[in-house]
């Protein structure tokens, strides 16, 4: 169980920091994905591009949820 | 008047209309001629274009969906560098089988959390940490698969009435664009390698040119022999256009 002055607490803190760093990197990448999918769609127009743009935005929203959930841990 | 030409005037989105303008080379040759000849010339060119599209269909068959890796005369596909009077005859992506490695990796990544929970590797963590780590893992898996899919989906080799184009996006960050005119093509060679290549009929196509970019490589494309036939047909048509232009 979590003990505020115990060893386990430090491990959890380190894990939490790693999770936050990872999720922040993930959100940066998701922004790049949105930007690139939009730019690729401008380069090659196809009827399926809209679906890809929607997917990239879903990924961005999920990444934001992930950051919030990591901070809330 | 020919019925198809009649319909072109009514339906401007008809593919024949897009090719109604005179080809740039023939346009260059003909721009000295009187303006009353132009409608006849454009009609002739649109007919020629229409005939060539039919030739392409007879050579390559029809494609069924935009997910196909072999899109014949694609009506909905355009690219940023496309000219107004440019018609895409064939758009090719690497064969679907070339995605096998990343699909397998993604499937393995999907089962990793089950593996961890089965062997109780994460049991030392509180429940909310475990759930967050699983959520994080699946997001990474999605990111990996999505990036690979996009790299495949936007990797296009295009054959148009004017040129051969290679457009690819590497790792979402780098765009590669290479093109060569049909008249610049010197040599085309193909190689089908390995069990999968032979079984599913895909391989590499090397197009050597007289241009500054001296070769364009189509990697893992389906039906390389059919693509070679199309390029040959285009070269013939290009030669005829040039000869016709010089005779005029």
Interface residues (C-beta under 8 A of the other chain):
Chain A: X2 X12 X15 X16 X19 X22 X23 X26 X29 X30 X32 X33 X36 X37 X40 X42 X43 X44 X45 X46 X47 X48 X52 X55 X56 X59 X62 X63 X66 X69 X70 X73
Chain B: X66 X67 X76 X77 X78 X79 X80 X125 X126 X128 X129 X132 X133 X135 X136 X139 X140 X142 X143 X146 X147 X150 X153 X154 X156 X167 X169 X172 X173 X175
